[in-house]
Amino acid sequence: MTIIGCLSKTANTYVITGGTQPQEFRITSGNTSMLQGEVGQSVEVVGMIGTASPREASGQPYNETIALQKAKVLGGDCSIPGQEWKGDHLK
């Protein structure tokens, strides 16, 4: 699945907020090195979607996970309304 959204980080975990009905996806595996320094940017990530176990989801704002296969930084500061990436958010 392809998700386009805003990259954030909680503790040591990257989170993508996006999708057709905005959801938060926690990146659980894959090479995240290209995401370093890109928090607050619009990104496109491709990977396998899963559901967090009840223990993992406990107290967390997300219940979806993504096993990262590839990622691309699209640009635009999505932490500032009106400056986010303007492209097509549906894939």
C-alpha positions in Angstrom: 0.0 0.0 0.0 1.1 3.6 -0.6 0.6 6.2 2.0 1.2 9.9 1.5 1.3 12.0 4.6 3.2 14.0 7.2 6.2 12.5 8.9 6.6 12.7 12.6 8.5 10.9 15.3 7.5 9.6 18.7 10.4 8.4 20.8 12.4 6.2 18.4 9.4 5.4 16.1 8.5 7.2 12.8 4.8 7.9 12.3 3.1 8.8 9.0 -0.2 10.7 9.3 -2.1 10.2 6.0 -4.3 8.0 3.9 -7.6 8.6 2.3 -9.2 9.0 5.7 -6.3 10.4 7.7 -4.9 7.8 10.0 -1.6 7.4 11.8 0.7 4.6 10.7 3.6 3.5 12.9 6.7 2.3 10.8 7.6 -1.0 12.5 10.3 -2.2 10.2 12.4 -1.4 7.1 15.2 0.9 6.4 14.2 4.3 7.8 17.6 6.0 7.3 16.4 8.2 4.4 13.7 9.6 6.8 16.3 11.0 9.2 16.1 14.8 9.4 12.8 14.8 7.4 10.3 15.2 10.3 7.6 17.7 9.3 7.9 16.9 5.6 5.4 15.3 3.3 6.5 11.8 2.4 5.3 8.9 0.3 5.9 5.5 1.8 5.2 2.1 0.3 4.9 -1.0 2.5 2.7 -3.7 4.0 0.0 -2.5 6.3 -0.8 -4.4 9.5 -2.6 -3.8 12.8 -0.8 -3.3 16.0 -1.2 -5.8 18.8 -3.4 -4.6 21.7 -0.2 -4.3 23.8 1.5 -2.1 21.2 -1.6 0.1 20.6 -2.3 0.6 24.3 -2.1 4.3 25.0 -0.9 5.1 21.5 -2.7 7.3 19.0 -2.2 4.8 16.2 -3.4 1.3 15.6 -2.0 0.7 12.1 1.5 -0.3 11.3 3.5 -0.3 8.1 6.5 -2.4 7.2 8.5 0.1 5.1 9.6 -1.1 1.7 10.5 2.3 0.1 10.1 6.0 0.9 10.3 9.3 -0.9 10.4 12.8 0.5 7.9 15.0 -1.4 8.8 18.2 0.3 6.6 20.9 1.8 6.5 21.6 5.5 3.3 19.7 6.5 3.7 21.0 10.1 2.7 24.5 8.9 -0.9 24.6 7.4 -0.9 25.8 3.8 2.8 24.9 3.2 2.3 21.1 2.8 2.8 19.2 -0.4 0.1 20.2 -2.9 0.1 17.0 -5.1 -2.4 14.2 -5.3 -2.7 12.5 -2.0 -4.6 9.5 -3.4 -2.6 6.6 -4.9 
